[in-house]
Amino acid sequence: MTSPNSTPAPLGPEAAPAADRRRWYALAIVMTAAFMDLVDVTIVNIAIPSIQRDAGASFSQIQWITAGYALAFAAGLITGGRLGDIHGRKRLFLVGIGGFTLASALCGFAVNPDMLVASRILQGAMAALMVPQVLSIVHATFPAHERGKVFGLFGAVVGLGAVSGPLFGALLTEWNLFGLEWRPIFLINLPVGIAGLILGRKFITESKAPHALKLDLVGVALVTLGLLMLLYPLIRGRELGWPTWGYVSMGGALVVFGALVAYEKKKAARDGSPLVELSLFKVKSFAAGIAVQTVFGIGLGIFFLVWTLYMQAGLGWSPLRAGLTGVPFSIAVSLAAGLSVQQLVPRFGRKVLQAGALTMAAGVLLYIWESERYGMSIASWQMALPLVVMGLGMGLIVAPLTDAILSEVPREHSGSASGLINTVQQMGNALGLGLVSVVFFGTMSDHLAGPEVGPAFVDAFQYALVWVVVVMTAIFLLMFALPKRPAQHVEGAETAEVLPAKEHAEEPAKEAELVG
């Protein structure tokens, strides 16, 4: 079957040794970029309390440092993939990695919290140009019989990034290199990004999609506007005393999303290239799966930010101690993810995902109980059990969820569906980060004295985790609409090999599924 990705002929086993080396160099470059993006997301979380103390950032600015990246990344994912198909994946990859490196420098040298927030938004936008090109470049460079090995390497990179990101962030923050405090977590991207830019120009082969879809910039603008109208009042509302305009803005967001639906219907009828393929939502399992993915993103957005603040700002732990405490969680996620895909889901189907939701909820409840029992004196080893239980539950969900959502989607819409899945996951994450103002900071007084800070953070952490349990329960119920057993015609990363050229413009967004 001819790959719709490639303009040049794919390199096979008979290729010259020099050409063979070039494609493996290209693979190393794009994998390094994917690793850099994944680590950047996880590395920032562990440094958030240090940024707050050193830069004097407010709670809402702290939320925007994380939510702004997720929002920009989500809004640009599908468009970034289409731009690569139209103008060349190598070209867009180089623009993305160059812009990501520049934005990292602006983050590292930010003179105030507002500049850091703006730089993080720019960083997310550049990641949306860079990340979708990675798997497209792999498809254009490697023949089908070698891609299984390549995707296996990607899995290893993802696992390594999930474990090493928090540790890198903890070590770089703890070491306080050259007196720069938290800034090295961003500046470390500079040599990596510059090397990727130089080597990428030399070793990556250019490719385009022969029949790329058109851009839907109006759709992107409406999605971004609707999310901003919803998120901004959520994040700033507590600081401003919940003004009336905030409620008006959140209500107006619903109007904007309604306008998006109407526009996308017209766009689909006019040229067949909408940002959101609305016909997909007629498939019950896909509609339910998108709801699961969004709500799951909300739960994760809430948990990871409040968890970091709880350990460092509440319990007074160092970044290194907080980073090491999370290692059992990362290991449990990796182990359960591999087990679920290879052994459990083929035998038990949907029940595995539902067991994951209940297991994660049980881990959160155990965490609440331990936090309440031990209070400020809780130790890292006492957190290990709930974190392992939560990690096992999360691993049972994250790996097989995409296949479950796609299993009843018509093959001709697989690319569009994949891009939408990853976009709503990032949007859910941004919304969860916005809700931290309500479920975490909203429970604390604005005027806490020194001895009151720790207990207030512990209480707020427990309250926020109750909402995470509610989210997991909702996910469990929504999963009843997923198919009992995923169909065999859609199998993870190999989906891209059967996509027709028209739909393949969306497929590069699947990379977000691999890199967070």
N, C-alpha and C positions, 0 to 999 in steps of 0.2 A: 504493500500500500504506500502511495506517495505521501510524504509528510506535508501538510499544508503550511508548516512553519518555514520551510527552507527555500531560499532563493538559490543558493549554491547547492551543488550535489553533495549529499552527506558523505562523510569520510568513512570508509569501511576498513576492514582488516587489511585490505591490500594497499592502503595508503602508504606513502613514503614515510620513513621513520621521522623525518623532520616535521612533516604535517601531523603525524601522530603525536609528537611531543607538543606541538602547538595547541592541539585541542585539550590536552590534559593541563597545560598551563592556563588555558582559558577557563577550564573547569575550576582550577584552584583559585583563580581571580574572582569569579562570580560567587563561589562558595564562601570566600573570605568576606565579600561584601554582604552576603546573607547573614553570616555570623556576626559581622559588625552591627547590622541593624538589630538582630535579636538581642545581643549583649547590651546595646545601647538602651533598649527598653527596660531590661531587668536591672541594669547597673544604676540607673537613675533612682529607682525606688528606694534602694538601700541608703542613698546619699541625701534623700529628701530632708530629714531632720537637720543635717549639717548645713544644707543650703539655707534652710529657714533661719538657723542661728547666725550664720556668717553673713548672709546677704540681707537679713532683716525682712524676709518675705512674709507676707500675711498668709493666713490659711487659704484664702481664695486664690492667691498667686501660686501657692504650692499645688493646689488642684489644677490650675491652668498649665503648670509645667508638665504635668502628665497628661491631662485631658486634651490640651491643645495639640500635642503630638498625635494622639490617637485620632482626634477629629480630622486633622489635616491628612493623615495617612488614609483614613477611611474614605474621605471625600474624593481623594485623587487616585485610588487604586485602579478602578476600571478604566478611567481616562488615561492613566499612565500606561496601562497595557495596550490600549488602542493606539496611543501615540507611537509606541514602539513598533507596532505592526505597520503603521502608515509611514513613519519617517526613518525606521531602522532601529533594531533592538540594540545594536552596539552603540549607536549614537545616543539613544535615550539613556542607556546604562551609564555611559560616560558623563552625560549631563547630570544624571542623578547622583552618581558617586562624587562628582566634583562639587555639586551643590550641597550634598550631605556633609562633605568635609568642610566646606566654607561655613555652613551653619553650625557645625561642631565647634569651629574656632570662635564664632560669635558667641556661642553658649559659654565656652571656657573663659572668654575675656569679657563677659557681660559686666557692665558697671553697676547695674541695679536689677531688681527682680523683673521689672517690666521688659527690659531688654532681653532677659533670659526667657521669658514667656514668648516673646515675639520670635526669638531665635529657635526655640523648640517647635513652634508652629511651622517655621520655614524648614526645619529639619524633617518634620513629618511629611511635608509636601514633597521634599526631595526624595525621601524614602519611597514615596508613592510612584515616583518616576523610575527609581533604581530597582526596587524589589520585583515588580512584575516581569522584568526582562530576564531574570535569572533562569527560570525554567524554560523560557522561550529560547534562550541562547543554547541551553543544553539540548533541546529538541532539534535545533538547527545544526548542531555540531556533532552529535553522536547518533549512530544508527540505532534502530529499535532494539536490536539484540544486546546492546551494551547499556541501555538505559536503566535496566533493573539494578545493575551494579552501581550506577551513578546515583540513583535514588536511595540506595542503601547508604551511600556515603553522606547524602543529605540528612538522612535520619540520624546518623552519628553526629553530624555537625549540630543539629537541633538539640540533641541530648546534651552535648558538651556545652552549648550556649546556655541552656536552661540551668545547668549546675554552676558554670563558671561565672556567669554574669553577676549574680549577687556577691560572689567571693571577690571578683575583680573590684566591684564597687566598694566593698568593705575594706579591702587592702589599700586601694588608692586613697580612700578617704582617711583611713587610719594613719597611713604613713605621712600624710600632709607634705608631699613632695615640694621642696623649694618654698615652703610656706604658702602653697596655693590652695590649701584646704580641699574642697570638693572639686575644684576646676579640672584636675587631671582626668576625671571620669569622661570628660568631653574631649580634652586635648589629646588623649591617647588615640583618638580616631584620625588625627592629622597625618602621621606617618603612614598608617595603614591605607587611608584614602588616597594620599598622593601616590603611593606605590601602585595601588589598584588603577588609578587614572593613567599612569605612564605605561604600565604593563598591559592594561586593557586595550589601549590604542594599538599596541604591537601584536598581541596574540589573539584577540577576539575577532572572529569573522562576522562581517555584516550580514544581516538577513532581514527580510520583510515578509509580511503576509501578502499574497497576490491579490486578495479580495478583502481588504480590511474594511470594517464597518466605519461609518462616519462618527465624528465626535458629537456628544450630546452635552454641550457646555451649559445649556439652559437647565438641563436636569441636574448637573453637578451644582449649579448655583442655587437651585431650589432646595436640594438636599442640605447643602451647607447652611443656607439661611435658616431653614427650619430648625436644624440642630442648634445653631447659635441662639435663636430666639428661645429655645427650650433650656439650653445649658447655662447661658449667661445669668438669667435670673436665679437659677438653682444655686449657682456657685456664689454669686454676690448678694443674694437675697438676705441671708442672715446678717452680714455685715451692715447692710443698709436698712435693716429693720423691716424687711419684707414689704417694700413699697407697692402701691397699686399697679404701677407700670409693669412690674415683674409678672403679676398674674395676667395682665393684658398680653404681654409678650408670649407667655407660655400658651395662652389660649390662641393667639395668632399663629403659633407654630402649627397648630392643627389645621388652620386654614391654608398655610403654605404647603403642608403635606397633601392636603386635598387638591391644591392646584398642581402639585407634582404628578399625582395620579392622572388628572385630566390631561395634562400636557403629554405624559408618556403614552397615553392611549392614542393621541393624535400623532405623535412622533412615530409610533409603531405602524400606524396606518399609512403615513406619508412616505417614509423611506426605510422602514424595517430595521432601524438601528437605535432603539431607545436605550437609555442608561439602565432602566429596570424593565425586564421582560415580564409584564403584568400577567400574561397568560400562564406563567409558571404557578401562580397562586391558585389556579383552578385545580392543581394537583394537591390533594389533601395532605399527603405526607410531607410535601415540600413546604407548604404554608405552615404546618405545625413545626417542621424542622427549623425554619427561619425564626419562628417564635422562640424555640428552644435555644438557638444560637444567640439570639439577641439577649434573652433573659440570663443566659449563662454568662455572657459578657458583662452584664450589669453586676452579677454576683461577684465575679472575679475582680472587676474594677473597684468595688467596695472593699473586698477583703484585703487585697494586697497593699493598698495605701494605708488603711487603718491598722493593719498588722505591723507595718514598719513604724508608724507613729507610736503605737502601743509599746513596742519593744524599746525604742530609743528615747522618745520624748516622755513616755509614761514611766517605764521601768528604769530609764537612765542607762541602758546598755550601750556599749560602744558599737560602732558600725560593724566591726569584725565579729563581735559576739553575735549580733543579730544575723549577719550573713551566714555564719556557721550553723546557727540554729535552724536555718531553712534548708540545709543540705538533705536531711532525711525526707523532707517533702519532695524535693526535686527527684531524688532517687526513686521514691515510691511511684511518682507519676510515670517515669520512664519505664519501670518494670511492668506496671499495670497496663500501660499503653501497648507494649509489645505483646503481652499475654492476651489482651482482649482481641486484638486483630487476628492474631495467628491461631488461637485455639478456642477462645470462648464464644465470640460472635458467630463463627460458622456453626457451632453446636446449639447455642441458646438464643441467638438473634437479639431482638429488642430488649429482652429481659436483662441483658448485660448492661445496657445503657441505663435502664431504670435502677438496677442494683447499684450502679455507680452514683446516681443521684442520691439514693438513700444512704449509701456508705459515706458520701461526702457530708451529708446532713448529720449523720451520726458522729463523724469526726468533729464537726463544728460544735455540736452539743457537748461533746466531751471536752473540747477546748474551753467552752463557756464554764463548765463545771470546775475544771482545774483552775482557771483564772479566778473564779470566785472563791474557791477553797484556799488557794495559796496567796492570793492578793499580790502585794508588792514583792513578796519573797519568793515567787515562783522561779524555778531554775530552768535552764535550757533543756536538760534531760527530761524534765517533767512535761515539757511541750512535745517531746519526740513522738509519743504515742498518738495524740490527736492529729499531729501533722502527718504521720505515716498513714493513718486511716483516711484523712482527707486526700492525701496524695494518691492513694489507691483508688478512691472513688473518682477523682478527677481523671486519672489515667484511663479508667474504664469508659469514660465519656468522650474525651477529646479525640482519641484515635479513630474510633469507628463512626463518629457522629456524621461526618461529611458523606460517607458512603450511604448511611441510612437515609439522609435527606435526599440524596440524588437518585436513590434506587428506583423510583417510579417516575422520574423526570424523562421525557422523551429525549432520545440521544441527540437530536439536532439542537436541543437547548442546553446541553450539558455545560458548555463553556460559559454561557450567560449565568446559569445557576451557580456555578463554582465561584465566579466573581462576586455575585450577590451575597453568597454565604460568608465570604471573608470580609466583605464590606460591612455587613450588619454586625458581625462579631466585633469589629473595631468600633462601630458606632455604639454598640451596647456597652463596651468597655468605657468609652468616653462618657456615656450617660451614668454609668455606675460611679465613675470618679466625680461627676457633678453631684450625685446624690449623697456623697460623703458629707456635704454641708448640712444635710438634713439628719442623716442617721448617725453621725458621729459628732461633728462640731456642734450640731444643734442641741445636744444634751448637756453641753458644758457652759459654765458661766463665762462671761467676757472678762471678768476681773478675778482671776485666780491668784492667790498668794503662793509663794514657793512650796510649802508643804502640801498644798491642796492640789497641785498639778498632777502628781503621780496617780493618786486615787481617782481623780476626775477622768484621766485618760483610761484607766482600767475599767471604770464603770461604762464609759462611752464605747470602749472596745466590746464589752459584753453585749451592750445594746445593739451595736452594729451587727454583731454576729447573729443575733436573733433574726435580723432581716435577711442575712445570708441563708439561714435555715428556711425561711419563708420562700426565698428564691429557689432553693433546691427542691422544695416540695412542689412548687409550681412547675418546675422542669419535669419532675417525675410524672405529674398528671398530663402535661402536654405530650409526653413521649408515647402515650397510648395511641396517639394519632399517627405515629410512625409505623411503617410496615413491620410485621412480626419478624420477617427475615429479609435483609436487603437482597435485591435481585442481583444476579451475577453479571449483568451487562455493564455495570459501572464499577470499576475497581480502582479507587484511589488515584494515584498519579498516572496510571496507564490510561485513564479516561481521555487524556489529550490525544492519544494516538488514533482515536476513532472520530475525532471531531471534524466536521466538514469545514472548509476554508472560511465560510461566512461567519460561523460561530466561533472560530478559533481565535478571533481577535480578543475574546474575553478570557481565554484560558490562562494567560500569564498571571492573572490575579490569584491563581491557585497557590502561587509561591507563598502568599501570606499565611496560608494554611500550614506551611512547613516552618515558617520562621516567626510565628507568633502573631 
